[in-house]
Amino acid sequence: MDIQGEKRPKASTDDLQLAYDSQEDVDLDAILEGWQPGRTPQERQARHESGRAVLEWIREQPEAVRASHVKEALYDDHALEEQSEATWWEQTARPTLNHAADQGYVDNSGRTYEWAGDE
Protein backbone atom coordinates (compact mmCIF):
# COMPACT_ATOMS: atom_id res chain seq x y z
CA MET A 1 0.00 0.00 0.00
CA ASP A 2 1.15 3.53 -0.58
CA ILE A 3 1.07 6.22 2.06
CA GLN A 4 -2.57 6.98 1.24
CA GLY A 5 -3.47 3.30 1.75
CA GLU A 6 -3.58 2.19 -1.88
CA LYS A 7 -2.09 -1.20 -2.73
CA ARG A 8 1.19 -1.12 -4.67
CA PRO A 9 1.91 -3.72 -7.35
CA LYS A 10 4.51 -6.42 -6.72
CA ALA A 11 7.72 -5.98 -8.67
CA SER A 12 8.54 -8.63 -11.23
CA THR A 13 12.03 -9.34 -12.52
CA ASP A 14 10.93 -8.06 -15.95
CA ASP A 15 9.70 -4.80 -14.42
CA LEU A 16 12.98 -4.33 -12.62
CA GLN A 17 14.99 -5.01 -15.79
CA LEU A 18 12.91 -2.47 -17.70
CA ALA A 19 13.48 0.06 -14.95
CA TYR A 20 17.19 -0.58 -15.09
CA ASP A 21 17.30 -0.33 -18.87
CA SER A 22 15.43 2.98 -18.83
CA GLN A 23 17.68 4.66 -16.27
CA GLU A 24 21.18 3.50 -17.04
CA ASP A 25 22.54 6.94 -16.15
CA VAL A 26 22.67 5.94 -12.47
CA ASP A 27 25.02 3.02 -11.83
CA LEU A 28 23.44 1.08 -8.98
CA ASP A 29 26.51 -1.11 -8.56
CA ALA A 30 28.56 2.04 -7.97
CA ILE A 31 26.05 3.16 -5.33
CA LEU A 32 26.46 -0.17 -3.57
CA GLU A 33 30.24 -0.13 -3.77
CA GLY A 34 31.77 -0.33 -0.32
CA TRP A 35 28.64 -1.85 1.20
CA GLN A 36 29.74 -5.18 2.70
CA PRO A 37 26.67 -7.00 4.03
CA GLY A 38 27.06 -10.52 5.34
CA ARG A 39 29.87 -12.66 6.68
CA THR A 40 30.95 -14.70 3.67
CA PRO A 41 31.63 -13.75 0.03
CA GLN A 42 28.59 -15.78 -1.06
CA GLU A 43 26.33 -14.09 1.50
CA ARG A 44 27.66 -10.65 0.54
CA GLN A 45 27.02 -11.35 -3.16
CA ALA A 46 23.46 -12.55 -2.52
CA ARG A 47 22.66 -9.53 -0.34
CA HIS A 48 24.26 -7.20 -2.87
CA GLU A 49 21.98 -8.60 -5.60
CA SER A 50 18.95 -8.29 -3.33
CA GLY A 51 19.96 -4.74 -2.41
CA ARG A 52 20.32 -3.85 -6.07
CA ALA A 53 16.73 -5.03 -6.64
CA VAL A 54 15.61 -2.75 -3.80
CA LEU A 55 17.28 0.25 -5.45
CA GLU A 56 15.88 -0.63 -8.88
CA TRP A 57 12.38 -0.85 -7.43
CA ILE A 58 12.48 2.30 -5.31
CA ARG A 59 13.86 4.30 -8.24
CA GLU A 60 10.63 3.59 -10.13
CA GLN A 61 8.24 4.57 -7.33
CA PRO A 62 6.49 7.92 -7.96
CA GLU A 63 6.46 8.86 -4.27
CA ALA A 64 7.96 7.99 -0.91
CA VAL A 65 7.43 4.43 0.34
CA ARG A 66 7.40 2.78 3.73
CA ALA A 67 9.18 -0.37 4.82
CA SER A 68 5.95 -2.32 4.38
CA HIS A 69 5.82 -1.34 0.69
CA VAL A 70 9.37 -2.57 0.10
CA LYS A 71 8.70 -5.85 1.89
CA GLU A 72 5.41 -6.44 0.07
CA ALA A 73 6.91 -5.77 -3.36
CA LEU A 74 10.29 -7.50 -3.03
CA TYR A 75 10.59 -9.95 -0.15
CA ASP A 76 9.15 -13.02 -1.89
CA ASP A 77 11.42 -12.74 -4.93
CA HIS A 78 14.58 -11.19 -3.51
CA ALA A 79 15.15 -12.38 0.06
CA LEU A 80 17.85 -14.88 0.90
CA GLU A 81 16.43 -18.33 1.62
CA GLU A 82 17.16 -18.30 5.33
CA GLN A 83 15.91 -14.76 5.94
CA SER A 84 12.52 -14.03 7.44
CA GLU A 85 10.81 -10.89 6.19
CA ALA A 86 11.95 -8.96 9.28
CA THR A 87 15.53 -10.20 8.96
CA TRP A 88 15.64 -9.39 5.25
CA TRP A 89 14.44 -5.86 5.99
CA GLU A 90 16.88 -5.35 8.88
CA GLN A 91 19.97 -6.94 7.29
CA THR A 92 19.52 -6.28 3.58
CA ALA A 93 16.82 -3.87 2.42
CA ARG A 94 17.09 -1.14 5.06
CA PRO A 95 20.92 -1.14 5.07
CA THR A 96 20.82 -0.84 1.27
CA LEU A 97 18.54 2.17 1.45
CA ASN A 98 20.59 3.75 4.24
CA HIS A 99 23.81 3.22 2.29
CA ALA A 100 22.24 4.87 -0.77
CA ALA A 101 20.93 7.69 1.44
CA ASP A 102 24.43 8.33 2.78
CA GLN A 103 25.45 9.00 -0.82
CA GLY A 104 22.46 11.22 -1.62
CA TYR A 105 20.56 8.75 -3.81
CA VAL A 106 17.70 8.05 -1.40
CA ASP A 107 15.89 10.44 0.90
CA ASN A 108 15.13 8.56 4.11
CA SER A 109 13.37 11.29 6.02
CA GLY A 110 11.31 9.96 8.88
CA ARG A 111 9.92 6.50 8.20
CA THR A 112 9.75 6.79 4.42
CA TYR A 113 12.19 6.26 1.59
CA GLU A 114 12.22 8.06 -1.75
CA TRP A 115 14.59 7.94 -4.71
CA ALA A 116 16.55 11.20 -5.00
CA GLY A 117 19.34 10.12 -7.34
CA ASP A 118 18.01 11.59 -10.57
CA GLU A 119 17.29 15.03 -9.17
N, C-alpha and C positions, 0 to 999 in steps of 0.2 A: 504494500500500500504506500501511496505517497503521503506527504505531510497532511494533505487534506483528507486522507482516508480512502483514496482510490487505489485499487489493486494495480500493481505494476506487473508487466509481463516478465516471465522467466527469460533469461538470456540463453540462447542456443549458441553452440560453437560457430555456426554459420553467421549468426548475427554479430558475434564478436570479431570474426574474421573480416566481415564487411566494414565494421567500425574501424578496425585497424587499417584496412586498405584505404579508407577514405580520409584518414588523418595521419599519414605517414610522417608529417612534419615534426611530430613529437615522438622521440625515440623512447619507448617505455622501458626498454632494457637499460638505457642510460639512466633513467630515473631510478631504477632499482639497483644500479651499481653501488656497491658498498654495503648493501643490505644483506646480512648474513643470518638468515633465520635457520634454526635447526642445529643439530649436533653433528650430523654426518654429511658428506658431500651429496649423497642421494636424497637425504631429507631436505637439504638446502635447495637442491635443484627442483624438487617437487613443490616446495613452498614458493620458490621464485616463479614457477609457471602458474601456480594458483594466484599469486599476487599480481602477476601480469594480467590475468583474466579480470581481476578486481579493477585494475586501472582501465582496462579496455571498456569494461561495462560502465564505470562511473563517468568516463569521458563522454559517453553517449546520453547520459541522463540530462533532461532539460532543466532540472532544478535540484536543489539539495536533497539528499537522501539520508535516511536513518540507518542504523545498524540492521534493523529488521528487514529493510529493503534489500540490503546487500546479501544477507543470509538467505532470504527467500529466493532471490534471483540466481545465486551462484553456488550455494552450499552443495546441493545434490550433485552437480557436475564437476566441481572444482576442489572439493575438500580431499585431504589425504585420507586413505582408508581408515586409519585408526583414530581420526579426529571426530569428536562429537561436534555438533554445530557450535556450541559455546567455545570449545577449544579451538576450532578453526577460526572463529572470529578473534579470539584473544591472541592466538599465536601466529596467525597468517594474515587475515584480512585487515584487521585494525592496524597492526604494525606496518603493513604495506601502505595504507592510507596516511598514517602518521609520517612515514619516511618520505612519501611524496609531498606531504604538507610542509615538511622541513625544507624542501627545495622549492616551494612556491607553486607546486602543480595542483595541489588540493587545498581547498579552504575547509578547515575542520573546526569552524566556530561552533561553540556549544556542543550539542549532541547530533549535529548533522555534518555531512560531507558533501562537497561540491567541487567539480572539476574547475580549476582556475588556470590550467596550463596553456590554453590557447588565447588568453586575454592579453 
